[in-house]
C-alpha cells in the first residue's frame, strides 16, 4: 500500500510521543493499563506519528473432559488436573498514534504484512485518546476491548464493527464468540443493530444475533426473540430458544417455555423458570414428560419440578450427596469425600423414590475419566434400598424412556434382581 509516511526505524527504544499540540503519550504506560498485554515495540516514524505493537498471549484450550450435552458435566478444574500446562499463542495488535493536526487516514499508514493465519483482523479508526488519533490492525474484539478499557472517543462505530464480527469465521470462532459477548455489554443500544443483523444474508450472523439478544433484557429484545421462536424458520427458532433460556428468565416467554417443555428441550432451564415464577399450570407438561421421556435426564428434571410444584420437593440433602459423589472424580484427594457418609444419606432418606432415581443416575454415570467407583456406589445403594420400591421405580422409568440406550441400561439393572 502506498503511504504518505516513510516508515523508518528512527527513535526505536523511545516510548513517548509528543504531538504537535504538546500532548504526551507513553506506549509503556498504555500497555500497563491493560492486564495481559505487553509492549512489543515502539517506533516513532515522524513528528506526531508513532507505530506501536502490543502483544497478548492467548490460551488455546483443548476439549475439556466431560463436556457433553451442552456442558452439563465436567469442569475447568478437571481440565487443569488432567491436562499439562496449556500452550499459548501471541496475538499482535498493530497501532498507530497520530497527532490530530495531521491529515492522515487509516489508508495512509504503512501497515505490516503479517498474514495472521489464525484470526481475522480489521483496519480500524479507533478514535482519540490522550490527545492523539488512533488506528489499529487488530482482532475486532481486541480493538473493542482497548477502546472500552481506555476510554477512546469517536472513531468507527463500535457496535457496527462487532456486528461485522458475528460473520467472521476464524480459528475457534474466536471473533464471533467474543463479539457476541461484547455486543451484549452495550445492552439496549445494540438491539436495533442486532435486529437488523437477523435479516442478514449469512444465516450464522442471524443466529448469532438472536443468541446475543438473549443476553440483553428488555421488552424489545424479548419481543424479537419470541417472534422468531414462533416463526417459520426452524434454525432461527432454535437460536431464539437459546436466547430465551439466558438468565434472568423472562415471564413474557411463558408460552415459549411451555412449548420447550412439551418438546423436551432445555428442560433444566424451563423447570428453573417455572419454579421461579411458580407457574403451577405447567404440571401437565411435566407429567407428560414422566409418561414418555426423551431420556433419563429429562425424566429426573420433570420429576423434580413436579415435586416442587406440588409442595413436596426432593430433599436437598439427597441432591447434595449425589453431587458430592459425582464430583469426587475431579478431586485431587478423593478421600476428602466420605462415600460412607453419602451412602448413609441415601439409605436414611424418607424419600425412597428420589433416592432410587439418583442412585440409578450414579450407577450409569459416565464421563472422560474412570467412573467405576461412582457406578459401584450407585449399585450398592440400590442393593440396600427397599427392593419392591426400587423395582417399582425402575419399571416406571423403563416404561417411560424413549431413548433405547437408556431403556436398555434400566433393563440391565432390573435383571440384577430377577427372581
Order of alpha helices (4+ residues) and beta strands (2+ residues): beta-beta-alpha-beta-beta-alpha-beta-beta-beta-alpha-alpha-alpha-alpha-alpha-alpha-alpha-alpha-alpha-alpha-alpha-alpha-alpha-alpha-alpha-alpha-alpha
